[in-house]
Amino acid sequence: MTTPEQCGSTHTTVTARAGSATPLLEHGDYGEPSVFTPENLLHEARRQKKLSHQSVPAICAFDPDGDMLDYLQATGRARRHLAWACYHTELYTFEHDGITMSLIGRVVGASFAVLVAEELFVSGCRLLISITSAGQIVPLGPPPYIVLLERALRDEGTSYHYLPPARYSTLRPELRAMLYRTWDQQRLTLHIGASWTTDAPFRETATTIAAYREEGIVAVEMEAAALYALAEAKQYEIICFAHVTNQMAQQGDDFEKGPDQGSHAALTVIGQVARIWRSNRAEPA
């Protein structure tokens, strides 16, 4: 066994680097590139799996619950992207309203979402849309309903590796303005508000919920704060929506998302965002 005395200068260096009892808040090297990169990871994955390099569609979506993916597969609309080299997920392509897009299901939690998002953006993605189930904090109507998340409380760990400590990470203002200006409320009502992103869904206590309700937070979910931090740090275009479906299982008939488990509403969201974004970016289908 090595003793602290035998560690010598190494032990001293680690102690000095730590500097406090909260390692998560010690990062100050935000402008320094990472040694481990998504490009290198995917390069090695392709080598191991003998895959060619093929770009993913410009518009990609996360479906953390997996219900939309299940629906597209059941109706024969989703095709697996065989060149997707990620070790942890499968990517599917589909067409909606004449636009080819990609979809990854069951990307749950901040760190997993950012890991996969990093891989998507170095693989050809230019816009990432995330639609996650969320718990109701401030009622905006009877669930289910959709909220465009304009900011997210950073009660998770991943965002602090991308941005200095702050209370919220936010949707890029030009994307918010673009959607707000042209959204078709007749097709689908869209609310706008703030969410609480947490790594610990089973530690949503009454005290914390009450405090965040007073702060004006409307929903709780698990990915948005980290995805928005990534978007700001690397100037990626990421838009997060909360599909408010429950009141933390405190009411009967909770977690109901609508026909086909909310897939029609989710596809309407993706379709509107894709059309608006493409028209503003002059993107081909």
VEXTIKOL-179094 format. One record per residue (C-alpha): residue number from 1; z negated, y negated, x negated. Coordinates in steps of 0.001 Angstrom, whole numbers. Each point is the difference from the previous one (the first is absolute). Example, Ala and Ser with C-alpha at 12.3 -4.5 7.8 and 13.67 -1.06 7.14 Angstrom:
SITE  num       pz       py       px
SITE    1    -7800     4500   -12300
SITE    2      660    -3440    -1370
END
This chain:
SITE  num       pz       py       px
SITE    1        0        0        0
SITE    2      890    -3465    -1283
SITE    3    -2879    -2462       40
SITE    4      351    -3764      662
SITE    5     -843     -583    -3664
SITE    6     2924     2226    -1076
SITE    7     2374    -1916     2280
SITE    8     -534    -3086    -2141
SITE    9     2478    -2824      535
SITE   10     1769     1781     2868
SITE   11    -3141      -86     2112
SITE   12     -509    -3663     -836
SITE   13     3585     -894      961
SITE   14     -256     1713     3387
SITE   15    -3279    -1742      744
SITE   16     1445    -3398     -909
SITE   17     3112      617     2125
SITE   18    -2147      946     2963
SITE   19    -2132    -3118       20
SITE   20    -1362      573     3506
SITE   21    -1011     2690     2433
SITE   22     3188     -356     2078
SITE   23     3048     1280    -1933
SITE   24     2335     -805     2903
SITE   25     -506    -3735     -537
SITE   26      392       21    -3788
SITE   27     3790      -44     -133
SITE   28     1383    -3182    -1512
SITE   29     3268     1284    -1453
SITE   30     2118     -637     3102
SITE   31     2979    -1261    -1976
SITE   32       71     2965    -2367
SITE   33     2474     2793      798
SITE   34    -1261     3494      722
SITE   35      456     2745    -2575
SITE   36      619     2508     2806
SITE   37     2967    -1099     2125
SITE   38     1667     1344     3157
SITE   39     3365      -23    -1769
SITE   40    -1270     2381    -2693
SITE   41    -1757     2228     2510
SITE   42     3139      410     2102
SITE   43     2133      534    -3103
SITE   44    -2154     2949    -1004
SITE   45     -153     1315     3557
SITE   46     3788        5      188
SITE   47      187     1796    -3340
SITE   48    -2432     2685     1125
SITE   49     1581      449     3414
SITE   50     3590     -336    -1280
SITE   51      769    -2813     2432
SITE   52     2660    -2672     -267
SITE   53     -872    -3684      230
SITE   54      902    -1249     3475
SITE   55    -1202    -3244     1525
SITE   56    -1952      -23     3251
SITE   57     1098    -2287     2868
SITE   58     -895    -3674     -358
SITE   59    -2282      143     3060
SITE   60    -2831     2517     -153
SITE   61    -2946      707     2287
SITE   62    -3424     1599     -216
SITE   63    -1233     2065     2941
SITE   64    -3621      847     -936
SITE   65     -628     2063     3149
SITE   66     3257     1919     -374
SITE   67      735     -145     3735
SITE   68     3225    -1979     -342
SITE   69     1242     2380    -2681
SITE   70     -843     2991     2202
SITE   71     1932    -1586     2868
SITE   72     3072     -736    -2134
SITE   73      -21     3544    -1361
SITE   74     -432     1530     3454
SITE   75     2962    -2003     1323
SITE   76     2188      841    -2990
SITE   77      226    -3550    -1322
SITE   78    -1849      354    -3320
SITE   79     1630     1449    -3115
SITE   80    -1932      780    -3135
SITE   81     1019    -2038    -3056
SITE   82      423     2832    -2504
SITE   83       23    -2257    -3065
SITE   84    -3396    -1599      729
SITE   85    -2054      949    -3049
SITE   86    -3538     -953     1077
SITE   87    -2522     2756     -763
SITE   88    -2051     -690     3137
SITE   89     2321     -846     2879
SITE   90     3279      787     1693
SITE   91     2384    -2804      964
SITE   92     2274      162     3028
SITE   93     2934    -2196      969
SITE   94     1011     -871     3550
SITE   95     2174    -2477     1861
SITE   96    -1338    -2413     2581
SITE   97     2017    -2731     1695
SITE   98     2793      671    -2474
SITE   99    -2195     -525    -3075
SITE  100     -785     2752    -2491
SITE  101    -3660       42     -985
SITE  102    -2475     2337    -1643
SITE  103    -3388     1208     1157
SITE  104    -2995     1630    -1675
SITE  105    -2708     1502     2169
SITE  106    -3736      389     -463
SITE  107     -433    -2532    -2800
SITE  108    -3653     -671      829
SITE  109    -2328    -2329    -1898
SITE  110      392    -2946    -2341
SITE  111      410     1754    -3333
SITE  112     2454     2611     1311
SITE  113     2051    -2624     1840
SITE  114      327    -2169    -3102
SITE  115      840     2967    -2240
SITE  116     2895      999     2260
SITE  117     1067    -3618      602
SITE  118      277     -559    -3763
SITE  119     2304     3019     -206
SITE  120     2121    -1196     2918
SITE  121      595    -3458    -1435
SITE  122     1276     1352    -3308
SITE  123     2254     2377     1941
SITE  124     1995    -2563     1954
SITE  125    -2343    -1103     2789
SITE  126      120    -3751      693
SITE  127    -2083     -189     3189
SITE  128    -2950     2229      871
SITE  129    -1371      103     3551
SITE  130    -3345     1693      667
SITE  131    -1146      807     3544
SITE  132    -3477     1482       -7
SITE  133    -2367      977     2795
SITE  134    -2940    -2384      159
SITE  135    -3329     -417     1732
SITE  136     -628    -2939     2283
SITE  137    -2476    -2645    -1207
SITE  138      918    -2985     2203
SITE  139     1841     1037     3176
SITE  140     3467    -1521      344
SITE  141      774     2152     3021
SITE  142     -443     3597     1093
SITE  143     1095     2432    -2743
SITE  144     2550      931    -1128
SITE  145     1584    -3211    -1319
SITE  146     1605    -1239    -3228
SITE  147    -1418    -2630    -2363
SITE  148     1895    -1595    -2878
SITE  149    -2621     -218    -2748
SITE  150      159    -3463    -1547
SITE  151    -2978      708    -2286
SITE  152    -2291     2901     -822
SITE  153    -3623       33    -1148
SITE  154     -208     1682    -3414
SITE  155    -2732     2564      679
SITE  156     1738     2604    -2164
SITE  157      499      551    -3706
SITE  158     3708        9     -757
SITE  159      739    -3691      579
SITE  160    -2453    -1046    -2741
SITE  161     2223     1637    -2603
SITE  162     2915    -2223     1068
SITE  163    -1603    -3352      855
SITE  164    -3196    -1824    -1007
SITE  165    -2927      302     2421
SITE  166      459    -1864     3284
SITE  167     -977      678     3570
SITE  168     3469      615     1431
SITE  169     3486      979    -1052
SITE  170     2782    -1424     2117
SITE  171     3458      583     1370
SITE  172     2536    -2092    -1881
SITE  173      360    -3250     2013
SITE  174     3785       80      146
SITE  175      -66     3485     1535
SITE  176    -2553    -1057     2612
SITE  177     2101    -3033      903
SITE  178     3172     2076      141
SITE  179    -1491     2485     2477
SITE  180    -1905    -2559     2070
SITE  181     3121    -2139      416
SITE  182     2337     2739     1210
SITE  183    -2118     2812     1515
SITE  184     1179     1169     3432
SITE  185    -3220       88     2019
SITE  186     1917     1319     3009
SITE  187      706     3252    -1809
SITE  188    -3500      412    -1413
SITE  189    -3006    -2293      110
SITE  190    -1123     -868    -3510
SITE  191    -3466    -1331     -759
SITE  192     -869    -1603    -3339
SITE  193    -3389      302    -1660
SITE  194    -2206     1123    -2869
SITE  195    -1213     3493     -799
SITE  196    -2851     1587    -1904
SITE  197     1318     2496    -2556
SITE  198    -2614     2606     -864
SITE  199     -104     3069    -2215
SITE  200    -2816     1493     2077
SITE  201      914      369     3691
SITE  202    -3143     1939      764
SITE  203    -2165    -2856    -1309
SITE  204     1085    -2509     2635
SITE  205    -3493    -1008     1111
SITE  206     -898    -2127     3016
SITE  207    -1383    -2719    -2273
SITE  208     3195     -280    -2031
SITE  209     2225      134     3067
SITE  210    -1981    -2815     1627
SITE  211      243    -2145    -3150
SITE  212     3755      446     -286
SITE  213      441     -647     3718
SITE  214    -1686    -3359     -537
SITE  215     2413     -618    -2893
SITE  216     2940      477     2349
SITE  217     1233     3322    -1356
SITE  218     1827     1843     2765
SITE  219      472     3538    -1355
SITE  220    -1093     2466    -2674
SITE  221     2392     2142    -2036
SITE  222      327     1541    -3479
SITE  223     3062    -1324    -1867
SITE  224     1023    -3632      599
SITE  225    -2204    -1883    -2497
SITE  226     1217     2116    -2900
SITE  227     3643     -106     1068
SITE  228     -110    -3791      316
SITE  229    -1653     -284    -3422
SITE  230     2819     2071    -1490
SITE  231     2532    -2192     1802
SITE  232    -1476    -3185    -1447
SITE  233     -478     1376    -3500
SITE  234     3557     1314     -299
SITE  235     1790    -2224     2507
SITE  236      951     2908     2223
SITE  237      758     -395     3696
SITE  238    -2554     1993     1993
SITE  239     -880     -482     3670
SITE  240    -2980     1775     1566
SITE  241     -611      611     3682
SITE  242    -3049     1418     1742
SITE  243      622     2241     2985
SITE  244    -3340     -532     1729
SITE  245     -695     3280     1747
SITE  246    -3752      469       95
SITE  247    -3487    -1430      161
SITE  248    -1425     2304    -2697
SITE  249     -219     2864     2527
SITE  250    -2617    -1913     1979
SITE  251     2002      108     3232
SITE  252     1580     2803     1962
SITE  253     3702      708     -505
SITE  254      -50    -1619    -3447
SITE  255     2830      328    -2552
SITE  256     2723       59     2656
SITE  257     3174    -1556    -1438
SITE  258     2404      290     2923
SITE  259     3125     2132      554
SITE  260      785     2376    -2866
SITE  261    -3185    -1142    -1742
SITE  262     1150    -3594     -263
SITE  263     3284      833    -1721
SITE  264     2114    -2192     2288
SITE  265    -2188    -3034     -617
SITE  266        2      633    -3750
SITE  267     3786      349      -73
SITE  268      340    -3214     1982
SITE  269    -2118    -1767    -2623
SITE  270     2005     1410    -2883
SITE  271     3281     -773     1744
SITE  272     -903    -3636      654
SITE  273    -1325     -546    -3513
SITE  274     3067     1622    -1556
SITE  275     2439    -2135     2000
SITE  276    -1898    -3225     -653
SITE  277     -415      711    -3708
SITE  278     3600     1074     -473
SITE  279     1364    -3088     1747
SITE  280    -2176    -2248    -2154
SITE  281      854     1850    -3197
SITE  282     3687      558      865
SITE  283     -492     3725     -562
SITE  284     2665     2533     1022
SITE  285     -957     2927     2224
END
